[in-house]
Amino acid sequence: MKNVIEREIVIRASQARIYDAIANPEEVVKWFPETLEGRYEVGEQPIFGFGDHGRNQVCIVAAQPHTYFAYRWVPGAAHFLGDVMSVPNTLVEFRIEPLGDGTCRLTLTESGFADLPADVTGSAFDDNSGGWTFMLGRLEEYFAA
């Protein structure tokens, strides 16, 4: 059973700058969702807008500057709006580790696919696996600009 997606990239930037790109609502929309509605802080459930791909509510579960940021969402459910914690969801985690040469390793992990309804587990895993490859490429472009 596919349960965890993990990706690592190395970015030439400080932990603080990378964290800001992920955890600051004004910066995250430059590479990830096209729009963000609501408060983007722990305990809140803002809405990510992905244009033609729908809107999805997320639940911010952790923010530890400048090393860790995490939220829960409902993969495979384009247009999920509602209490994320009331339905099966996955955990998306960003970990930022300095490498000592002006770069940091960003590790993205999305876990919990095995807990999703059986009819969406495989497609949600495959869609998000490709989606994270695409989005982390956009994050690399964000830092290259």
N, C-alpha and C positions, 0 to 999 in steps of 0.2 A: 504494500500500500504506500503510495506516495503521500508523505505527510509534511515534509519540510522543503522549502525553497531556500537556498543560501547563495548569495552572490558577494564577491569581494572586489573592490576596486581600490586603487591607490590614487590619491589626489594631492597635488602640490598646493597645499593650503594649510592653515592652522586648524586645530580642533575647533576653535571658536568660530571661525568662518564657515567651516563645514556644518557645524551644529546650527548656525544661523540659517543656512540654506535649507535645512530640514525643518527646523522648529519655529522659524519666524514666518508668520502668515504672509507678509509682503514679499518674501523671497521664495518660499516654496512654490508659489504660483508661477514662477519664472521657469520651472523645469518639470513640475509634476502635475497637479490638477490645474486646469485653466482658471478656475475660480474657487474661492473658499468663502463660505458663508458661516457666520457664527464665531464664537470664541474658540481659539485654537490653543487651549490649555488643558492641563490635567483635570479630569472629571467632566469635561464638556464634550458635546457631541456635534461638532460642526459638520458641514456638508461640503464634500469635494464635488466640483463640477468638471466633467470631462467632455464637454461639448456634445457631439452626436452620440457619444458612448454613455451618456446618462449622468445622473447625480447619485452620489452614495454618501450616506451618513457614516461617520466614523466616531469612535470613542477614544479620546486621548487618555492613555492609562499611565504614562510615565514620561517625565522630562527631567533629565539630570545633566545640566550644562557642564561640560561640553563634550560629554562622553556617550550619552544614551537618550534615545527618544523612541516611544512606542505608542501604537494605537491598535485598536481592534476594528475590523470591518467585516462585511459580508461579501466574500468573493462569489462570483457567478451570479450576482443579483444586481445587474445594472439597474439603476433607479431605486435602490433600497433606501427608503426614508422611514425612520422609526427608531425605536430603542435598540441599538446594536446589541446590547447585553441581554436582550430578551430572546434572541434567536441564535442558532449556531453561527460562529464567526471564527476568523483567524486572527492571530497576533502578528503584527508587523513590527519588527525591531530594527533600529539603526544603532550600530555601535561604532564609535570613532576612536581609533587608537593611533597615537603619534608614533612615527617610525624613526624619528631622530635626525632626519636629513631634510627637513622642511616639507615633508610629506606626511600624510596620514592614511591609514587603512580604514576604509569604510566597509563594514560588514552589514549586509541586509539579510535578515532572516524573516521568512513568513512561515508560521507553523499552525497546525491545527486542522489541516485538510481532512484527516481521517475522521474528524468529529462532525463534518458536514453531512447533509443528507446524501445518501448513496447516489442519487440521480444527478448530482452536481459535482461530486468530489473530483472525478477525473478531468472533466472539462475546466473546472475552476483552477485546478492545479496547472494544467497545460496553458490556459489563458494567462494566468498570473506569472508563470515561469517566463513566457515570452514577453509579457508586459514589463516585468522587472528588468529584463535585459535591455529593452527599449528605453525605459525611463532612466536607468542608471547611465545609459549612453547620453541621454539629454543632460543629466547632472554633470557628466564629464565635460560636455560642451559648455554648460553654464560656467564652469571654472576656467575653461580655456579662453573664454571671451574676455 
